Amino acid sequence: MTGLVYKSTGSWYQVRTADGKLFQARLRGLMKLDNITSTNPIAVGDTVTLESEEEDGDIAVISEIVERKNYVARISPHNKHHHHIVASNLDQSLLFATLRDPKTSQGFIDRFLVACEMHHVPAVIVFNKADLYKEKENRKFTELNEAYAAAGYRVILASVAEKKGMDEVMSLLKNKTTLLSGHSGVGKSSFINLLFPELKLRTQDVSDWSGKGLHTTTFAEMFDLPGGGRIIDTPGIRELALAHIDYRELSHFFPEMRERLNDCQFNDCLHLEEPGCAIKKAVAKGELSALRYDSYCTLLASMQEIR
């Protein structure tokens, strides 16, 4: 039988089958993992083949991982030579960001967008805590909104505390599998509690099946939405290092740059000091956001330093 992974603690997985039955599953000991280079061989959102260990029991073993249609990954914070799959089989991602208390850097936002672009996961940016914004933050939001909208991204100004923009956000979730991400403190958990007021009651029981007494906020977890669709909640991400990307290909994951790459004089143009660069020309003309271009240059430099 097959099932969908709803939660992963690294050694045990909560898997739901098509008929709604929940299994607490672990990997089969002899399962072939030679080609898996991630720190987590199974991620929330994966479809897996499993076999029950006992008749009418809720313990099972996973024997196969069905090929993923996509995923979002980052470099493992513990091993820079491995990557960690945040979630898989996604229809879209929602990045919660804030311009104060705490401030989300543009660099973090752009890294996340690149990670989504790499695996064709549409991304939406939700700037939360609008109720706290003063004139400075409102000006910054206008600037960022123009830059990201011009790049083709949907941007939403929201306040979970005042329920501003929530109808628009919730309308995006229906009948889709959505990854929710962002720094700790940006209001993602408050948004989830708005969707599921009973969430604390549901998460207190997790240690009963994991057997480890682990904190539930440490791991990604998927929840079914009442009106159809699913959300995948992820722990707050402090830093986001990009996995499996060559710095020479970075511009391919900036949509507004990608459509102009063939106009550059050189095929290997990095869009820095090269002559005949269509990207720099477009920035100079105001056709491309200088904010996004500067962010590209900063990200490119950081990738060249660590290669």
Salt bridges, closest charged atoms under 4 A:
ASP34 OD2 - LYS32 NZ 2.66
ASP46 OD1 - ARG68 NE 2.70
GLU51 OE1 - ARG28 NH2 2.54
GLU53 OE2 - ARG26 NH2 2.16
ASP91 OD1 - LYS69 NZ 3.01
ASP101 OD2 - ARG100 NE 3.42
ASP110 OD1 - ARG292 NH1 2.72
GLU117 OE1 - ARG258 NH1 3.36
GLU135 OE2 - ARG139 NH1 3.10
GLU143 OE1 - LYS140 NZ 3.70
GLU168 OE2 - ARG154 NH2 3.18
GLU198 OE2 - ARG202 NH1 3.94
GLU221 OE1 - LYS7 NZ 3.32
ASP224 OD2 - ARG16 NE 3.88
ASP224 OD1 - ARG230 NE 3.29
ASP233 OD1 - LYS188 NZ 2.88
ASP246 OD2 - ARG248 NH2 2.63
GLU256 OE2 - ARG292 NE 2.66
GLU259 OE2 - ARG260 NH1 3.51
GLU287 OE1 - ARG260 NH2 4.00
